[in-house]
Amino acid sequence: MRVYLDNAATTPLDPEVFEAMKPFMLEDFGNPSSTHAHGRKVRAAIESARKKVAELLNCTPGEIIFTSGGTEADNTLLRCSIDTYQLKHAISSPIEHHAVTHTLETLEREGKIKLHHVRLDEKGHVDYTHLEELLKANPNALVSLMHANNEIGNLLDMERVGELCQQYQAYFQSDTVQTMGHYRHDLKKLKVHGLTAAAHKFHGPKGVGFMYINKDKKIHSLIHGGAQERNMRGGTENVYGIIGLAKALEICYREMDEHESHIKKIKAHMAAKLTEAIPDVTFNGDSSNLQKSLYTVLNVSLPESEENDMLLFNLDLQGISASGGSACSSGASTRSHVLGALYPNSKRGAVRFSFSKYNTVQEIDHVVSKLAEICRVAV
């Protein structure tokens, strides 16, 4: 049995999404910037997709800008908000995605900002009291905190952060790559200036995403060379990617309650079975807490062993796809800056299992059985 439990890295393409994309691969091939009939038809399809995304998120179509994915969207929002509003301070955390962390560190090295890290509690949650202290000391700053951590799944109270940022006139950007399509975002109510998303995290195609830019906090563009995306991103649009993204998000909103219920059962079942099967198993961050973490992610902490560096390899040999990395393991391919920040002296093994609507209880039972065998051999 082959089992795919790395959905936080990428999800399978929904067949309905593929069917929506196919005509724009084979038949409707016009350049959307062309003024002839072929181009106009494709332009209309892009704008229809933009309108659909905006409708689902409760914002205006002009606030949705399509990109190549979450990394480009994060880079654009961070660099261009700092440049547009001449922000001199940025507040983030040490466990953000590298698209955020590396960008802010580069901006600090360039002398454009002073970077401040908010304290985290023992589970990896943001210390909101310290966040307010940083905002009070550095008003008119950029705040970049992700909605859900991609490794341990911890959820941010975005409403609370939005209120604090409004109080201290801060620009609030959030990486929502892991939560888009899995939670509802009402952008008329949420006090946020920028959000990012990638279609392949919610059963859409790779190589396409979007950023939400609040119309009251517009920013300069990052990529120049054309008037595409309302002068916000030069370059011919990834047409069938955009069509697929909108269809994937539409399906997610249509079936969200059903999928959330199913995946939560899968996650709870795995946590319970692992606790029974493997002595001294624990869970990193708050990933086993269904109320405080992303329901698609479970980050498992396994007893210390010399074989822990081989965990993912051994799982792969059993036909199981997952990801991970212990805090002190060697090699760039396995080291986790998130676990390193939370558990700097730990030598325990770590595996991130992440779920989708396509996973089954039978698959989970199989994976738990194989992981228990691997751990017994390691001991």
N, C-alpha and C positions, 0 to 999 in steps of 0.2 A: 504493500500500500504506500503510495506517495501522498504526503500531506503538506499543504502549503500554509504555514502560519507566520508569514512575514508581510502581512497586509499593511503595516505601518510604513514599509519601504515602498511597496506598490501593490495595487489591487488588480485582479483580473478584469479585463474589459467586459462590460455587460453586453450580451448579444444585441439587445435593443439599441444600445449606443452605436454599435458597429453598423447596424442597418440604417441608422440616421446619417452616419458619416459617408456611407458608400456612394451615394449619388454625387457627392462633392469630390470624390476621388476619380470617378469614371466619366461623369456626364457634365456636371456644372463646374467647369474648370476655369472659368473666366477670372481675370484679375479684378478684384473688387475696386481697384482705383480707376479702372477703365470706364469710359462713359457710354460704351456701346451696350447692347442688350445682354450679351454674355456677362459683362462686368456688373451691370446693374442688378441682375438676378442674384449674383453672389453677394453683392453689397447688402441687398435687402435681407438675405439669410443671416449675415453677420449681425445686422442691427436687430433682427428678430431674436437672435440668441442673446444679445446684450439685454434686450428688453425682458426676456424670460429670467435671466439671472437677477436683474434688478427687481423684478416682481417678487421673486422668491425671497430676496433679502430685504425687501421693503425699503428700497432706495430709488434714486432716479437713474435711468440708463446712462446719463452722462457721468455718473460716479463710478462706472465699471470700465476698467481698462484691461484689455486682454494682453497677456505676456507669454513668455516661453515657459513659465512655471513659477513656483514659489520663491526660488532663489533670486531670480531677476526682480520679482515684485518686492521682496525684502530689500534688496540693494537699492532699488529706485526710491522707495519710500524713505529709507534711512538717509541716503546721501542727499536726496533732493529736498526733503523737509528741512534738514540742517542747513543746506545752502539757501533755500528760499527764505527762511525765517531767521537766518543768522543765529542759530542756536549754538550756544557755547558749552552746554552740558548735556550728557546723555545718561540716563538711568536704565540699567538692565540687570540681568542676573548671570551668574557664572554657568548656568545650565541651559542657556538658549541654544537653538540650532546654530550651526556654524555659519549659515547664511547671514545671521544677525551678529553673532559674536565676532567673526573675522572682519566683517564690514566695520563695526564700531571700533575694533582694535586698530584697524588700518587708518580710520579717520582720526583716532587719537595720535597715532604715530605721525600723521601728517600735520599735527598741531591744530586741527580744526575744532576738536572738542576735548573736554575732560570727561572721562568715562567713570561712572560710579556704579558699584554693584550693590544691589539690595541684599540684605541678609536673608538666609533661608533657615527654616526650622529643621529639626532632625529628620523629618520626612521629605524635605525638599520643597515645602510650600513657602511662598513669599511672606515675609514679615511685613504686614501692612503698616504697622506703627513706624518701622524703620523707613518704609517707602515714603510715608508722609514727612518724616524728618528730612529725608533727602530732597523732597519737593519743596519743603519750606526753606531749606538752605540754598536751593538752586532753582528759583522760579523761572518760568519760561524755558524749561528744559524739554528734551525729547525723552519719552518713556517708551521702551520697547520690551514687552513681556509677552510670551507666547500663551495662547489660550490653553493648550494642553501640551505637556512635554512629550516629545516624540519617543523618548526612551522609557520613562517611568510612568507616563500618563497623567501626572498630577495636573489638576484643573485650576486655572486662575479664576478668581472672582472678578470678571471683567467689568461688571456694573460698578463694583466698589472702586476699582482702579480708575474707571472712567470718571466717576464723581470726584476723586482726589485730583485727577489731572485737570478737570475743569476748574476746581477750586484754586489751583496754583498755576493756571494758564499754561499748562504743559501740552505738548503735542503727543498724543497717544497713538502708537502704532502697535499692532499685535499680529504675530504670525499665527494664523488660524488654519494652517495647512492640514493639521491632523484632525481638526474638528469640523471643517467645512463639509457639509453633506451628512454629518453624523449628529449635529445639533442645529437647532434653528437659530438664526441670527437676525434679529429685528433691528435694522440700522436706523430706523426712525427713533428708537428708544435708547439704543446703546450709544454712550458718549465716547465714540472712538473716531479718530481722524483717518486711519488707514488700516486695512486688513489685507491679508494675502491668502492665496489658494492655489492648489495644483490639482488638475483634473484626475491624474492617475492615482490619487489617494482616495477617490470615491467612485471607482469603476469607470473612469473616463480614460481617454488616451494620454500617453506620455507626451511631453514637450509642449504643453499648453497650460496656462493658468490665468489668474487675473488678480488685479489689485483693486480694492475699493478706495477711492480718494474722496473724502467728504467735500462737498461743493463749497463749503465755507472756509476750507483750508486747502486750497489748490496749491500745487507744487510745480516746479520746473520739470521738464522732461530729462531723462537720462540718456536715451538713445535718439540721436538726430539723423536726419537724412531723408525725411519724408513727412507728410502731413497725416499719416495714418493714426488711428486711435485718437482722433480729435487733437492732433498735434502733440500727443503725449508719448508716442512710441513709433519712431521711424521704422519702416520695413514692411514688406508685403505680409499680410496676415496669414497665419496658419489656419486656413479656412475650415478644413474638415476637422481640425482639432477643436476649434471654437464651437462648431456645430455639435461635436461629441461632448464637449464640456457642458454645454447648456442642457443637452438631453440627459446626461448622467446626473446633473444636479436636480433636474426635474424628477427623475426616478427616485432619487434619494429622499426628496421632500414628500413624494407621493407615498413611499413605503417606509418612512423613517420610524414610525412607532413600532411597526412589525419587526423591522430589522434590529432595532435597539433591544426589544424584548428578547429576541432570539439570541443575539450576541451576548447579552448580559447573562443569560442562562449558560451559555457555552463557557464564558469566563469564570463564573462562580463554580461551575462543575469542575473545571480544570484546577482551580485553586484548592478546592476540597479534596480532589483525588490526589493531587501532589502532596498535600499535607499528610494524607494517609499512607502514601506509598514510599516517601523518602524522609527518613529521620532528619530533623534539624533543618528542613527547608523553610525559608522565609521569603518575603517579597520586598523588592527594592522600592524605595519611595513609598507612595501610598497606592501602589498599583493594584493591590487586592481589595481596596475600598471602593465599592461601586458608586458611592455617593461623592467621593472626592477625586476620582480618577476617570480618565477616558475609558469607556467601556470596551474599546477594541484592543487594549494593551494590558498584558500581564508580564511584569518583569520579575523573573524568578531568581532567587539567591540560593545557591547550592553550597553544601559543606566544602571546606577547604580541601584541596587535593592537588597533587602534582599533575593530574590529568586534565585539570580544568581548561587549560589552553586548547585542548583538543575537543571540547564539548560540541562546538558547532560542526566540526569535521565529522565527529562520530554520529551526530544526528543526521548529517547529510548522507552518510553511508547507509543509514536506515531509511532513507527516502523522505526525511523530514527537513523542511526549509524553515529556518528561524534566524534570528540575529542576536547579537549581544556583545559581550566583552566585559571582563572583570576590571576593577578599578586599577589594579597594579599589573595587569598582564603586559607582556612585551609585544612590540610590533604595532605599527600604526593601524593595521587592518582590524585589530581587536580592541585597542584601547578606547575606553569610553570617558570623555571629559565630564559627562554627567555623573557617572558613578564615582569617578575620581574626586569630584568636588564634594560629594556627599559622604563617601566612605574612603578617605585617602589612604588608610592603612589596611584595608581589607584585602584578603587573598582568596575570598570566596569566589566561586564561579557564578556567572550571570548569563541568563538566556532571556531574550525578549521574545515572547510569543504574541503575535497580534492577529486578530480574527476578522472575518468578514461574514456577510450573509450566506456565503457558500459553505462555510465550515459546519461540521456535524459533531454530535456527541460521540459517535463511533470513532471519528478521527481523533478526538481528544483522548479517549480511552487508550487508543493505540499509541499515541505519543507519550502519554504518562507511563505506560508499560515499558516502552523502549528507553525513556529517560531514566527510569528506575533501574533498569538493567545496566545502563552505562555507569550510573553512580555506584552500583554494587561492585562492578568490575574495578572501578577506580579506587574504591576502598580496599 
